[in-house]
Structure formats: C-alpha cells, structure tokens
Amino acid sequence: MTTTTDLMDKLVSLCKRRGYVFQSSEIYGGTGSVWDYGPLGVELKNNIKARWWRSMVHERDDIEGLDAAILMNPQVWVASGHVEGFTDPLVECRNCHRRFRADVPEIQTGRCPVCGSSEGFTEPRNFNLMFKTFMGPVEEEAAVVYLRPETAQGIYVNFQNVVTTSRQRIPFGIAQIGKAFRNEITPGNFIFRTREFEQMEMQFFVEPGTDEEWLEYWREERMAWVKSLGIKSSSLRFHEHGPDELAHYARKAFDIEYELPFGWQEFEGIHNRTDFDLRRHQEHSGKRLEYIDPADRDKRFVPYIIETSAGADRTALIVLADAYREEEVEGEQRVVLGLHPRLAPIKAAIFPLVKKDGLPEIAERIHTEFRAAAIHSFYDDSGSIGKRYRRQDEAGTPFGITVDGQTGEDGTVTVRDRDTLQQERVAADRVVTYVADRVR
Ligand code: GAP
C-alpha cells in the first residue's frame, strides 16, 4: 500500500523513470524549481490543455480565444497593482541567513526550519515576485520589463480589440493558455509551486449586478470540468476565501482544492474581480474600456469580470497523484497510472507476442493504422509480455494489444484493459475503432 508520506517521492521517481517530468538543466545540477516535461509529460499536459480549450472555446459560442505576449508594456503591471502589491513578506534567519516567507507557520514559531536556530529572523520586508528583464541592448532602468506573473492582464488590455473584432455581446469571455513566471520565495513540492508555469485562464465579462450569479455558474462549471478528467470526487472540495485571503482585486473567490499528500491544495481559482481591472487600465492608459450595448447605445458600463484561473502544471500533478496506485496482481506488485483514457499520453500499446511467424508485420500494420487515425500508440517487441504490460501500466496506457498465434488463424488480437485486466478478442481490422470509441 502507498502511504501518503511517500506518494510524492514515488510519483517524482515514476515521472523521471517513464519520461513524464525531468528536472530542468539536470546535467548542470538542475535549476531552482523549474521542470521539463518529457515525452509522456508533454502529451499529458497537452491533453489537459486541449480539453480545457475545447470546453471553453470550441464547445461554446460565448468565449473567444487569445494568445497575448508574455512581455508587455511595464505600465500594465503598474495599473494591475503588481508593481506595488505583488509581494510576499520575506525574512532571513539570523543564524544561517536562509530566506523564508514570513507568513508560513514554521517561521511563526521563531525556529529556523533549516538550521533549527532560535536566534530569530530579521524584520519582514516585501519581496516582489515578478521577474524583471531588460528590453533592448542597454540594461538601464527605463528598459525594464517584466515576465508576466499571470496571463489575465493580456486579456484585459485586449478587451476592446476582441469586442470590436468578434462582435461578442456581454456576457462573454476570453480564454487564454500561456506561461507565467513568479520568483517564488519558497517553491517546491515538485511541479506544484514552480517559478515558471502555465496557466489556463478565462475572463468572463458581465453586466454589474449579474456578477454573483455568474460566479456561481462558473464555480459549478469548473468543478464539473475537473471531475470530467476522472479525478475522484472525494478528494475535491471548494474553499471560499475569507476576508484575509482575498486578493486585492477580488470581492469573492473560491478555490478548487485537491487533497495531496501535503494537504488540501488549491489548483484553480474562481474569482469575482469586479470592474477593478478594466477601471485601472482605463485610468492608466487613458483609453475608454466601457462596453456599449449595441441594442441601447445609452447603456454603457465598465464590465465586471468573473475569472477562472487554473494551473496546467498543478492540474497535471493532481491528475498524476490521483491516478497513481500500487496493487498486487497474481502475486506480483504492479504500479499503475490509472489515467482517464482521454488524458493518457499513449492510448494503446501494440505487442507482437514473438518476433517471428509474421506477428511483427501484423503488429506494425496495426500501429500504422493508429498513426493514420492520429491516435498515439506505441510499438514494443522487447522483453516478456508481462514486462511489456508492466511498463505500459506505469506509463498509464489504457489498452494493450497483443498479436499472437491465434491472430494468424482467425484475424483477432487480444485487447487487455489496464484497470480490469480483462482480455477480449477483437478483430484486428476493428481494433483502432474499438480503442477510439473507448478513448472518446
Ligand atoms: N489571474 C489570477 C491568478 O493568477 P492565482 O491564484 O495567483 O490567480 C492561479 O493563480 C493558478 O495558477 C493557481 O491556482 C495555480 O494552479 C497556478 N499557479 C499559481 N502560482 C503557481 C506556481 N508558482 N507554480 C505553479 N502553479 C501556479
């Protein structure tokens, strides 16, 4: 049985072993809290992002997509409040000089969590979490730009562009997936809190006064989407922000939390941001960011915004943690990633039982048919069939297709279900459709 304390270690090790996640710049000793997605990890994250995009943009008429740049005019971050307020209180241990966030419980005990000293900490000072860089060849203050700490602002500054070109009417939304960067003081827990990460954010523009009901609507929609990824309902809950937790822009906010081995943790937020953002950009840019109702041109207002903000990396971590299990099968231990077939990086693995009697040729042909159907499959003819199954169980592949002696006789192959371990004989020329139906 997996205990919660070692689940993270096991997950990190499986991710490395199977090519899900590697430490960034590993051959140089790594770089602080930055991770690379390997061949299977990139497929998993792409599948999560594609499902999000599909549900937000393609399956609805009232949300448009956007891909705004990471580098923005620095005034954006003055207007948004990030230059002034996107800070964490930082303290330094008087003994070992390590730095910590002042607001974490261990620090409040007065004892350093690294060296154990009780000499205490320096007074907290505010540390801005935005990464700075320079635009142009001269490293002077005038050319300072920031790596965006959230994708949302790219949506706000394009609000009028999207209204004009898409001819959407309020209520409507703008969705975006992209990288964000935060110079976190205490990152950690694998891909949970990193310095470079991806967000999937949607900003829904509504008429003031309808914001409460839209917040409720999006709260339910987002939880339903998360459950559609196959995540166990018993490990999910909402957490409503109390007055001390609300961000400077939010009137009301809910987190969707998952119970990870290190406690209940937020991986998505649904926020009522009121008209804070558009008003601030209106003031700072001098451009009107009002919405004019085309049916009644006297009706104009600065829209309220309901935001849904999810981390692609945190969602991937939760999907992986939720899917990980160890069990005994026929007296042997196996590790399984029980990923939902929609999210699994490889949908089917194809195994010729032996490397002779024409079995590899049939297996190759099936593999080619999967490729033609754009279903990611994997061909493996090395090692015992048991070992090949185990490798794919760890990789999270839902179906194993074995071409054996009977295939030559009656044209059928064995399809093994990763979770139930049941084996079914399916006509070789129908096996792609069989898997496609189940993946859908
Ligand atoms: N635009 C609102 C916003 O950015 P947030 O709660 O700061 O709100 C939203 O971030 C989501 O982005 C989080 O729920 C989390 O999934 C992800 N996220 C934030 N900081 C992160 C970090 N350092 N590492 C990984 N994911 C992070």
Boltz pocket constraint, residues with backbone or C-beta under 6 A from the ligand:
constraints:
  - pocket:
      binder: B
      contacts: [[A, 149], [A, 150], [A, 151], [A, 152], [A, 182], [A, 184], [A, 191], [A, 192], [A, 193], [A, 194], [A, 195], [A, 196], [A, 197], [A, 198], [A, 199], [A, 201], [A, 266], [A, 267], [A, 268], [A, 269], [A, 307], [A, 309], [A, 310], [A, 311], [A, 312], [A, 313], [A, 314], [A, 315]]
      max_distance: 6.0
